Amino acid sequence: MSEPLFQHTKTEECCPQCGSPLQIKQGKKGKFLGCSAYPACDYLKPLSNQSESRIIKQLDECCPQCGHPLLVRQGNFGMFIGCGNYPQCHFIVHEDEQPPAEENIACPECGKGELISRRGRQGKYFYACNRYPHCKFTLPGKPYLQDCPQCGGHICLLKKENETYRTFLCVNKSCRHQFDREKEKT
């Protein structure tokens, strides 16, 4: 029983451009093989194609552009319906959640811009100053015009809501006071 249970099977792959060994590296889009002679050689090879979407289900409906069946897919920004003839046909049904209607709320940090809804990398909406990159103020949720009883600030985030009251959080970084307000009866 002197032989090891598992045999070492690691093979070294060489760069097709310069012949140097390739190394596994981590980038913002995942792992890839990169040349060890970088920056003299800039060869890279992706290890996994993460931009591909996974097929969940085939639908009975056909693509209005090419006639192929439509598929429910899971992509980087969630589920969507697309043509089964991709990449020849780029038909996609967009059923995105719409950003909430916006009020004109002045940016509390710079006072010059307004808070607008934006969509992040993962598909979620957030609110930011429209003067970016000059002002980098952001909020994770929809801002509400509510006066904070502690600091007198005018912008708050909605934390909780039930039948009788709402709980707000002041967006002022030095305050962060949490307070309740009764719901208005309609």
TIVEX-554556 format. One record per residue (C-alpha): residue in three letters; residue number from 0; chain; x, y, z. Coordinates in nm, 3 decimals. Layout:
BEGIN
ATOM rest  nr kette    east   north      up
ATOM  ALA NUM     A       X       Y       Z
...
END
This chain:
BEGIN
ATOM rest  nr kette    east   north      up
ATOM  MET   0     A   0.000   0.000   0.000
ATOM  SER   1     A   0.290   0.232  -0.075
ATOM  GLU   2     A   0.128   0.377  -0.390
ATOM  PRO   3     A  -0.079   0.693  -0.343
ATOM  LEU   4     A  -0.455   0.659  -0.383
ATOM  PHE   5     A  -0.478   0.948  -0.631
ATOM  GLN   6     A  -0.225   1.007  -0.905
ATOM  HIS   7     A  -0.109   1.359  -0.986
ATOM  THR   8     A  -0.239   1.436  -1.335
ATOM  LYS   9     A  -0.162   1.808  -1.364
ATOM  THR  10     A  -0.053   1.902  -1.715
ATOM  GLU  11     A   0.101   2.232  -1.805
ATOM  GLU  12     A  -0.050   2.420  -2.096
ATOM  CYS  13     A   0.176   2.648  -2.298
ATOM  CYS  14     A   0.097   2.984  -2.455
ATOM  PRO  15     A   0.037   2.951  -2.831
ATOM  GLN  16     A   0.190   3.296  -2.890
ATOM  CYS  17     A   0.520   3.275  -2.700
ATOM  GLY  18     A   0.548   2.923  -2.554
ATOM  SER  19     A   0.554   3.033  -2.186
ATOM  PRO  20     A   0.339   2.837  -1.936
ATOM  LEU  21     A  -0.019   2.955  -1.880
ATOM  GLN  22     A  -0.138   3.042  -1.528
ATOM  ILE  23     A  -0.488   3.048  -1.379
ATOM  LYS  24     A  -0.575   3.407  -1.292
ATOM  GLN  25     A  -0.881   3.578  -1.144
ATOM  GLY  26     A  -1.042   3.873  -1.322
ATOM  LYS  27     A  -1.362   4.071  -1.269
ATOM  LYS  28     A  -1.549   3.836  -1.503
ATOM  GLY  29     A  -1.415   3.514  -1.350
ATOM  LYS  30     A  -1.115   3.287  -1.384
ATOM  PHE  31     A  -0.905   3.268  -1.700
ATOM  LEU  32     A  -0.575   3.131  -1.825
ATOM  GLY  33     A  -0.317   3.403  -1.879
ATOM  CYS  34     A   0.038   3.393  -2.010
ATOM  SER  35     A   0.306   3.394  -1.739
ATOM  ALA  36     A   0.516   3.626  -1.958
ATOM  TYR  37     A   0.261   3.909  -1.918
ATOM  PRO  38     A   0.302   4.206  -2.000
ATOM  ALA  39     A   0.541   4.102  -2.279
ATOM  CYS  40     A   0.274   3.856  -2.403
ATOM  ASP  41     A  -0.096   3.940  -2.355
ATOM  TYR  42     A  -0.251   3.602  -2.446
ATOM  LEU  43     A  -0.551   3.494  -2.238
ATOM  LYS  44     A  -0.810   3.218  -2.261
ATOM  PRO  45     A  -1.137   3.216  -2.063
ATOM  LEU  46     A  -1.196   2.907  -1.848
ATOM  SER  47     A  -1.573   2.937  -1.842
ATOM  ASN  48     A  -1.811   3.137  -2.051
ATOM  GLN  49     A  -2.020   3.310  -1.784
ATOM  SER  50     A  -2.196   3.538  -2.032
ATOM  GLU  51     A  -2.387   3.237  -2.168
ATOM  SER  52     A  -2.736   3.196  -2.034
ATOM  ARG  53     A  -2.877   2.870  -1.904
ATOM  ILE  54     A  -3.192   2.728  -2.067
ATOM  ILE  55     A  -3.472   2.674  -1.814
ATOM  LYS  56     A  -3.770   2.579  -2.032
ATOM  GLN  57     A  -3.887   2.572  -2.395
ATOM  LEU  58     A  -4.212   2.758  -2.460
ATOM  ASP  59     A  -4.488   2.671  -2.706
ATOM  GLU  60     A  -4.472   3.017  -2.868
ATOM  CYS  61     A  -4.248   3.091  -3.167
ATOM  CYS  62     A  -4.017   3.384  -3.228
ATOM  PRO  63     A  -4.196   3.658  -3.428
ATOM  GLN  64     A  -3.873   3.737  -3.616
ATOM  CYS  65     A  -3.748   3.394  -3.728
ATOM  GLY  66     A  -4.008   3.133  -3.625
ATOM  HIS  67     A  -3.786   2.927  -3.391
ATOM  PRO  68     A  -3.924   2.832  -3.046
ATOM  LEU  69     A  -3.886   3.079  -2.758
ATOM  LEU  70     A  -3.688   2.971  -2.450
ATOM  VAL  71     A  -3.696   3.080  -2.087
ATOM  ARG  72     A  -3.333   3.148  -1.990
ATOM  GLN  73     A  -3.143   3.242  -1.677
ATOM  GLY  74     A  -2.889   3.516  -1.753
ATOM  ASN  75     A  -2.667   3.758  -1.563
ATOM  PHE  76     A  -2.960   3.991  -1.485
ATOM  GLY  77     A  -3.223   3.728  -1.405
ATOM  MET  78     A  -3.471   3.527  -1.609
ATOM  PHE  79     A  -3.577   3.633  -1.957
ATOM  ILE  80     A  -3.742   3.495  -2.269
ATOM  GLY  81     A  -3.529   3.477  -2.583
ATOM  CYS  82     A  -3.518   3.314  -2.924
ATOM  GLY  83     A  -3.385   2.957  -2.945
ATOM  ASN  84     A  -3.195   3.054  -3.262
ATOM  TYR  85     A  -2.951   3.278  -3.072
ATOM  PRO  86     A  -2.692   3.412  -3.181
ATOM  GLN  87     A  -2.838   3.427  -3.535
ATOM  CYS  88     A  -3.159   3.587  -3.398
ATOM  HIS  89     A  -3.140   3.837  -3.111
ATOM  PHE  90     A  -3.512   3.856  -3.022
ATOM  ILE  91     A  -3.572   3.903  -2.646
ATOM  VAL  92     A  -3.895   3.972  -2.457
ATOM  HIS  93     A  -3.825   4.249  -2.207
ATOM  GLU  94     A  -4.042   4.230  -1.897
ATOM  ASP  95     A  -3.818   4.433  -1.669
ATOM  GLU  96     A  -3.948   4.589  -1.354
ATOM  GLN  97     A  -3.994   4.955  -1.423
ATOM  PRO  98     A  -3.822   5.202  -1.193
ATOM  PRO  99     A  -4.068   5.379  -0.965
ATOM  ALA 100     A  -4.200   5.717  -1.072
ATOM  GLU 101     A  -3.954   5.983  -0.973
ATOM  GLU 102     A  -4.006   6.299  -0.778
ATOM  ASN 103     A  -3.762   6.584  -0.820
ATOM  ILE 104     A  -3.557   6.541  -0.502
ATOM  ALA 105     A  -3.245   6.751  -0.467
ATOM  CYS 106     A  -2.921   6.571  -0.382
ATOM  PRO 107     A  -2.852   6.615  -0.007
ATOM  GLU 108     A  -2.475   6.599  -0.056
ATOM  CYS 109     A  -2.405   6.854  -0.331
ATOM  GLY 110     A  -2.737   7.041  -0.338
ATOM  LYS 111     A  -2.699   7.105  -0.713
ATOM  GLY 112     A  -2.809   6.775  -0.866
ATOM  GLU 113     A  -3.121   6.563  -0.838
ATOM  LEU 114     A  -3.163   6.201  -0.730
ATOM  ILE 115     A  -3.248   5.974  -1.023
ATOM  SER 116     A  -3.298   5.598  -1.046
ATOM  ARG 117     A  -3.020   5.394  -1.203
ATOM  ARG 118     A  -2.971   5.027  -1.270
ATOM  GLY 119     A  -2.669   4.849  -1.120
ATOM  ARG 120     A  -2.460   4.562  -1.255
ATOM  GLN 121     A  -2.685   4.298  -1.103
ATOM  GLY 122     A  -3.002   4.455  -1.244
ATOM  LYS 123     A  -3.122   4.617  -0.922
ATOM  TYR 124     A  -3.231   4.980  -0.911
ATOM  PHE 125     A  -3.065   5.236  -0.687
ATOM  TYR 126     A  -3.078   5.615  -0.663
ATOM  ALA 127     A  -2.786   5.846  -0.732
ATOM  CYS 128     A  -2.708   6.209  -0.800
ATOM  ASN 129     A  -2.736   6.301  -1.169
ATOM  ARG 130     A  -2.409   6.499  -1.142
ATOM  TYR 131     A  -2.197   6.182  -1.125
ATOM  PRO 132     A  -1.886   6.171  -1.132
ATOM  HIS 133     A  -1.873   6.516  -0.965
ATOM  CYS 134     A  -2.107   6.397  -0.688
ATOM  LYS 135     A  -2.101   6.029  -0.588
ATOM  PHE 136     A  -2.401   6.025  -0.351
ATOM  THR 137     A  -2.609   5.704  -0.376
ATOM  LEU 138     A  -2.902   5.545  -0.196
ATOM  PRO 139     A  -2.995   5.174  -0.205
ATOM  GLY 140     A  -3.368   5.244  -0.217
ATOM  LYS 141     A  -3.626   5.504  -0.319
ATOM  PRO 142     A  -3.587   5.836  -0.134
ATOM  TYR 143     A  -3.891   5.990   0.040
ATOM  LEU 144     A  -3.944   6.353   0.135
ATOM  GLN 145     A  -3.990   6.316   0.513
ATOM  ASP 146     A  -3.852   6.550   0.778
ATOM  CYS 147     A  -3.627   6.378   1.030
ATOM  PRO 148     A  -3.732   6.475   1.387
ATOM  GLN 149     A  -3.372   6.452   1.514
ATOM  CYS 150     A  -3.156   6.638   1.259
ATOM  GLY 151     A  -3.416   6.816   1.046
ATOM  GLY 152     A  -3.302   6.645   0.724
ATOM  HIS 153     A  -3.561   6.619   0.449
ATOM  ILE 154     A  -3.478   6.285   0.281
ATOM  CYS 155     A  -3.541   5.940   0.429
ATOM  LEU 156     A  -3.555   5.577   0.320
ATOM  LEU 157     A  -3.856   5.355   0.388
ATOM  LYS 158     A  -3.748   5.065   0.614
ATOM  LYS 159     A  -4.080   4.900   0.712
ATOM  GLU 160     A  -4.444   4.945   0.629
ATOM  ASN 161     A  -4.762   4.793   0.769
ATOM  GLU 162     A  -5.133   4.887   0.778
ATOM  THR 163     A  -5.100   5.169   1.029
ATOM  TYR 164     A  -4.749   5.315   1.010
ATOM  ARG 165     A  -4.425   5.343   0.815
ATOM  THR 166     A  -4.073   5.330   0.958
ATOM  PHE 167     A  -3.824   5.567   0.797
ATOM  LEU 168     A  -3.444   5.597   0.820
ATOM  CYS 169     A  -3.274   5.936   0.784
ATOM  VAL 170     A  -3.014   5.936   0.502
ATOM  ASN 171     A  -2.791   6.187   0.684
ATOM  LYS 172     A  -2.472   5.988   0.759
ATOM  SER 173     A  -2.419   6.159   1.095
ATOM  CYS 174     A  -2.781   6.102   1.206
ATOM  ARG 175     A  -2.924   5.769   1.074
ATOM  HIS 176     A  -3.226   5.819   1.304
ATOM  GLN 177     A  -3.509   5.568   1.267
ATOM  PHE 178     A  -3.863   5.699   1.326
ATOM  ASP 179     A  -4.226   5.603   1.265
ATOM  ARG 180     A  -4.499   5.797   1.087
ATOM  GLU 181     A  -4.865   5.711   1.070
ATOM  LYS 182     A  -4.994   5.620   0.728
ATOM  GLU 183     A  -5.220   5.869   0.557
ATOM  LYS 184     A  -5.572   5.737   0.515
ATOM  THR 185     A  -5.694   5.740   0.156
END
